Amino acid sequence: MNIDLTETTSAQINSALVGARRATGTPAVGMVLTLVIVTDEGNHYDALKAASQASKEHPSRILVVIKRPGRSPRERASARLDAEVRVGSETDTGETVLLRLHGELAGHAASVVLPLLLPDAPVVVWWPEDAPENPAEDLLGKLATRRITDAAACEDPVDALRQRATAYAPGDTDLAWTRITPWRSMLAAALDQRHAAIESAVVEGEEYNPSTELLALWLASRLGVPVERTASPGPGLTAVRLLTADGVICLDRPNGALAELAVPGQPERHVALKRRTTAELIAEELRRLDPDEAYAHAVAYGVERLAPAGAVEADVEEAAAKAAQPGSAKKAAPGKRAAKKAASGTKSPSS
């Protein structure tokens, strides 16, 4: 059921929600949180689609804040709220309200959103594109227990990570961090299988990819070893190589879907490591609303502390070449692509 409201108020929107629930027989109970999406007219469709898919796992009230301050002096001086209320089959188990804030009202989104929050339920605010420099100090961010940004949508993702570190507050997180969860899980499992001291590491991925930077920061902060970040054509993260006393542990993903894991002393095996959709990322973030300390430590480490280019790669390539030699005592080539790279001495093609 869709209800369009023009020049409305928050009280009228609440009344429309109650009326729509009664008309469709949709109960008000069962929604576990309020998800506030702050976006613009051009990007709200994709963000709402992802949030609606995530709400199948986390039933929620979705409030989409679309700011339209206007271009002309007359439009900027006006103040109007238009809303679209969606309840029923289109929203599965939740509710959706599109809020279009015109003119001066665009600068007072928190006042519009506050009366529409579910009582006694957590609030999550998501900025799919342009996030404030300090999300925790933003008026909407102050209402939230969890604040989600995406450095990948910024013009300079590395600078965005620096800003995230400076302004970090408990409850902040970034989808660039969420994207590397499977990589972190796979690398942790590989290290559990092979108890050997890590000497250095190389993380390979697309240039200007914040997930690649965050994975390198996580490894450097956790392992306390030099970690070098190298560029590749992508897509996204393409490989991680950990140099140990026993050889090279390599997780190599050439196509964005299937990865090859090579651990010294074990046969190579393929693991599923596909690139996930935005809906899957949002669903993961909504599973836990407590502060993410691992993200805080990683982003606070600082990209400036990563090993300079070329400082680690040569050592890893040398170890890979030795491991790939027939009859070598360290029988664990770090993946066919990495071994070929080590033998040729050229840069590895990306995934």
Number of C-alpha atoms within 10 A of each C-alpha: 13 14 15 14 16 11 12 14 14 17 12 12 22 16 10 20 21 15 14 20 17 12 12 12 11 17 13 15 9 11 17 18 22 25 26 26 22 23 21 18 11 8 13 18 13 13 21 19 13 18 26 25 18 21 26 14 14 22 22 27 26 26 22 27 25 23 22 20 21 16 9 9 10 9 15 16 13 13 15 18 20 17 23 17 20 22 26 19 12 13 19 16 22 27 26 26 23 19 24 24 24 22 22 18 21 21 15 13 19 17 13 18 17 12 13 18 20 17 10 8 13 17 24 23 25 27 21 24 17 15 20 13 14 16 26 21 13 14 14 22 24 15 20 22 18 27 27 22 23 22 26 20 17 18 11 13 20 21 15 19 25 17 17 22 20 13 14 19 17 14 20 27 25 23 22 23 23 20 24 19 14 15 16 14 10 17 19 11 11 17 15 10 12 15 10 14 13 19 18 24 28 24 24 29 25 21 19 18 20 29 26 27 29 25 26 26 27 23 22 23 21 13 15 12 15 20 29 24 27 22 20 19 15 20 18 24 31 25 28 26 27 23 25 19 12 20 26 32 27 29 28 28 29 20 17 19 14 16 22 20 24 23 24 22 14 13 11 18 12 13 15 13 18 13 17 14 10 20 19 17 20 21 19 17 20 19 10 10 15 12 15 15 12 13 20 19 15 22 24 19 19 18 19 9 13 19 20 14 13 12 15 19 24 12 15 25 24 16 22 28 23 22 23 23 15 9 9 12 12 19 19 25 30 33 26 14 18 25 24 19 17 25 16 12 13 10 14 21 15 22 22
